[in-house]
Amino acid sequence: MTGLAINGRFLTQRMTGVQRFATEIVAAADALAARGAWPKARLLCPPGARDAGLAAFAAEAVGRRRGQAWEQLDLPRALGGDFLLNLGNTAPLLTGAGQAVVIHDAGAFDTPESYSFAFRTWYRALQRGLARRGARLVTVSEFSRGRIAAALGVAPETIGVVPESGEHMLRIAADEGVLARCGLEAGRYALVVGNPAAHKNLAALTAAADVLGRHGLRLALAGAADPAVFRAGGGAAAEAARGLGRVSDAELRALYAHALCLVFPSRYEGFGLPPLEAMTCGCPVVAARAGAVPEVCGEAALWFDPAEPATLAEAMTRLIGEEGLGDALRAAGLARAAAFTWERAAREMLALIRDRIT
């Protein structure tokens, strides 16, 4: 029987959606292993990795390098014949077919304007190389499966799909003080969670900020765009926009819970974790109908066209003015989010790699 190792490089990286996926899959698999429902595994980490809090898996610091050099050179040498599970888009080329890699989207191919030349060139070369060398490919949505298959020239059915979950938000105690610190009132702001990458389409938010401003409400930007974008145009949008900078998980839990809605304007997403997190916390979602987000949210969101900012303004006007719509979206979102769990994701991951380790 082949043993199992997990690439722990994510434990040295800043927490974004990719690292959240890795963290939660490992935690759920570790909990299942403690009950005998997942094979024992070694979590191989670079020096200085943060503690993963494992119960059944064994964490091991290996090698001396960090970053890509550690992953490409030190990690393969530490495997000792074990099958390797990589959860964060990259994997060692030297390991070839003896591994699975989760590629979260085909953004390096589909939205090159969102990435530096060096980044997209490396990701394209690495992921093509992994496919050619026979690595088991996994992704997080049917949308990403189709886009990755097209980019790498492989059959879609050879790529496994393991959806994400938002339930980690329920384990986080909300920092209720964040509203007062940020000058926000419960129910009187719309929340944006994202970054300024081109595909996040944050320029479209001016339409939402304008509608909110005319109703005396705010647009709160967590880790997102510079509010100067809205100030440049003046008017109601400039008055409404408020930049919060990076927020903690505890602050984010409270921001979701008390928001009028989450506004998610992205025109390209491999999954779309913030809408699912928001629905898990009972926050209505207003989202662009693009990428994998419709697949994730189903009929539990209020949709707009990412190419037509006027449709976002219409959706916001409807949410503010239509009695009962917010409550209906909240109930639908909670029901939709309940179908996504990290234990389910870990079980589905095991089903995809079981034949490689038995």
N, C-alpha and C positions, 0 to 999 in steps of 0.2 A: 504493500500500500504506500502510495506517495504521500509525504507530509504536506502541510500547507503553511505557507508564510504570507504575511501581509506587509505591503510597503507602507512604512510609517512616516514617510517624508512629510505628510500633511501635518504632523505634530510639530513641525518647525515653521509652519507658514501661518500668515494672518488668516483669521476666520472669514471666509467668504462662502458662497453657496457650495462650491466644490469641497472645501474643507468641512463644511457642515455635513454634507453627504457622507464623507469618509468617516468622520467622527461618529455619526449616528449609526451607520452600518456596522462599524466595529463594535460599538457598545451593545447593539442589539444582538449581533452574532456571539459576542462574549457571554451575554446573559443566556442565550440559547445553549451555548456550549456548557455552561454551568449546570444545565438541566439535561445534558446528554443529547440535545437536539441539533447540535452543530459540531463538527469536528474540532478538536483542539488545534490551535494555531500559534505560530510565533509571530509577534509583531516586531519587525526589524526596523530600527530607527537610527537616524544620524545622531552623532553626539549632541547633547544639549536639548534633545526633544522634550517637550512637556509631558507630564505624567498622563497616561490615558485612563487611569483608574480601573484597571482590568481585574476581573475575578477569576476567569478560567484560562485566558490566553497568557502567554509568557512574553513580556516585552524585553527586547534585547537591543542595546546600543552596539552597532557594528561599524567598522571602518573609521576613517579619520577625516574624510572630506565632508563637504556639505553641498546642498543644492543639487544641480544637475550632475556635477562630477560624482557626488556620492551615489546618486541613483544609477548612473551609467557604469560606474567602475566598482565601487565598494559593495553595493547591494547584491549584484549577481554572484560575487565571490562568497557571500555569506549564506547562500541558499542551501548548499549541501544536497542538491537533488530535489528539494521541495518545490512544489508548484507555487507560483507567486501570484497573489491577487493585488492589483494596483487600482486604486479608487479615484485617482485625481488627474486624469487626462494624459499622463506621461508614464513611461515604463522603460526598463533597460533593454536596449536592442539586443544585447548579448544573450538574453534569456530566451529569445525566439519564441517557439511554440509552447514553452513551459510556463505559460502565464496567461492571465486574463487582465484586460485593461478597460476601465470605464472611461469612455470619451464622452464628455457631457454634451457637446454640440460640435457643429462643423463651422464655428465662427471664424476660425483662422482662414477658411476657404470662402465662406459666404459673406462675411462682413469685414474684409481686410482693413477698411478705413478705421476700424475700432482698435487696431493693434499696431505696435511698432513694426518696422520692416524686419528687424532681427527676430522678434517674437513669432510673427506669423510664418517666417521662413523656417525657423526651427520646428515649430509645431507641425507644419505641413510635412517636412521631411521625416520627422520622427514618426508621425502617425502612419504615413505611407509605408515606412520601413517596418513598423510593427505589424501592419496588415500583411505585407509581403512575407514576413518571417513566420506567419502562422499564429500570432497571438489571438486568443479568444477575445473578440470585441463585444463590449457591453455598453449600453447607453441608458438614458433615463426617460425617454419618451418615444412614441412612434414617429413623431415629427423628426427628432434627431436621428432615429434609425434611417429614415429615408435620405436625409441630407448627408449623413456620414457615408452611407453606401455609395451615393453619387460621387462624393468627393474622393473616396479611396478606391473606387472601382471594384467593390465587392457586392455580392448578392445581399439584399436586405435581410433575408431569412437567416443569414449566418450571424447576425448581430442580435444579441439578447437585449431585453428591455427590463429594467428594474426601476420603477417609479420612486420618487422621494416621498417625504411626509412633512407635515408641519407640527406634529405632536410634541416635538421637543419644546415648543413654546409653553406648553402647559406645565412643564416641570420647573419653569423659571418664575420666581417670585417677582411680581411687578414692582417697579420703583415708581410709586405714585407721585413722588415729588417732582418728576420730570416735567409735568405740565406747568407747575408754578415756576420752575426754573426757566422754562422756555417761553413763558408768557402766553400759554395756551389755555383754552377753556374746553372742558369735556363736551364733545358733540359739535364743536364750533370750528373744527379744522379738518381739512382733508390731508392725509399723509402720503408722502412719496418716499419710497425706499429704493435707492439705486446709486449709480455713479455716472459720471459725465461721458462715458463711452458713447460713440456716435450712434450705435444701434439702440441705445436706451431711449433715444428720441425725446430727451427732456425739453427740447425747444417747444414741443407741442403743449407743454404745461401752461404756457401763457394764457391759453384759452380757458383752462380751468381756473387759474388764478384770477382772471378778470371776472368770471362769474361769481367766484367766492367773494372777491372784494366788493362787488356791487351788493352782496347780501350781508356784508359785515363779518364775513368768515375769513379764515386764513388757509394758506397752503403751506404745510410744514414739510421741509425738505431734509430728510435724514440721510446723511452721507451722500447727498446728491449734488445738484447744480449750485453754482454760485448765485446767490440772490441778485447780484449785479445784473444778471441777464434780464431780470424782470424790471429792475430800476431803470435800465436803459430806455424802456418804452414808456415809463411813467404810468400814471393813471391808477385804476383799481388794482391791476395786477401787481404793480410795485408795492402798493400798500398791503396786499394780501400775503406776498411771499415772505417766508421766514426760514432762513437756513439754520439747521440744528447741528450740522457737522456730524461726525461719527457718534453713534449712541451705543450704549451697552445693551446686552440682551435684555436685562431687567427693564431698562428704559424703553426699549422697543416693545416689550410685552405691554407696558402701560399705554404707550402711544397707539398701538393697534386697538387695544380694548376701548379707548375713549374717542377714537376718531369717527368723524362722520362717515368716512370711507377711506380706503386705500385707492389712490390713482396710480395705475401702472401703464405707462404709455409705450413701453418697449415694442419695437417693430421686429425684433428677433430674439427668441429665447429658446434654449434647449429644453428647459422645463418651466421655470418661472416659480421659484420658491416663495418670494414675498407674497403673492396672492394666496397661496395655500396656507402660509403662516397666518396671514390676516384672517382668512376664513376660519381657521382653527381657533382664533381668539375672538370670534364673533364680530369681526369687522367687515362691513359690506365692501365689495370690490367693484371698481369701475376700471375696465382694462381694455387695451387695444386688442382687436381680434387679429392676432398675428402669432407666428411661431407655434410653440407647444402650449401656449396659455389656454386656448379654447379646449384643448384636450384635457388639461388639468382641471379647469374650472367648470366645464360643461355649461349648464344653464343657470349656474349659481352666481354669475356675474352680470353686470350691466356693461354692454359692449359698445365700442366706438371704432371708427376707422383711423388707424395711425397716420394715414396720409392726408386726412381731412380734419384739421383741428376744430373746425366748426362742429363736428359730430361729438367731440369731447365736451364742448360747451353745451350742446343740447343734452347730453347725458347728465352733466352736472346740474343743469337747470331742472331736469326731470327729477333727479334724486332729491334736490332741495325742496321742490314744490309739490311732489306727488305724495299724498298722505299714505303711509303704510308701506311705501316701496323700500325704505331702508330696513324696516323690520322683516319684510319678506326676503330680501337679499341676505340678511343676517341669518335667518333660519335655514335658507337653502345652502348657504356657505357652510354652516356647521354640519349639516347632513352630508354634504359633499366631502368635506375634509375628513370626516370620520372613516371614510373608506381607505384612506392612506395611512398606513402605520409603518414604523421602522422595523418592527418584527416581521411583518409581511415582506418588506423589502429584503431583509436578511435571508429569509427563507427562499425567496425567489432567486437571490444571488447564489445560494448554495445549489439550487436545482440546476443552474446554468454551468457550474464548475464541478459538480459531483463526479462526472465521468472522468475528469482529469486527475482526481485524487483518490480513486478507488480502483 
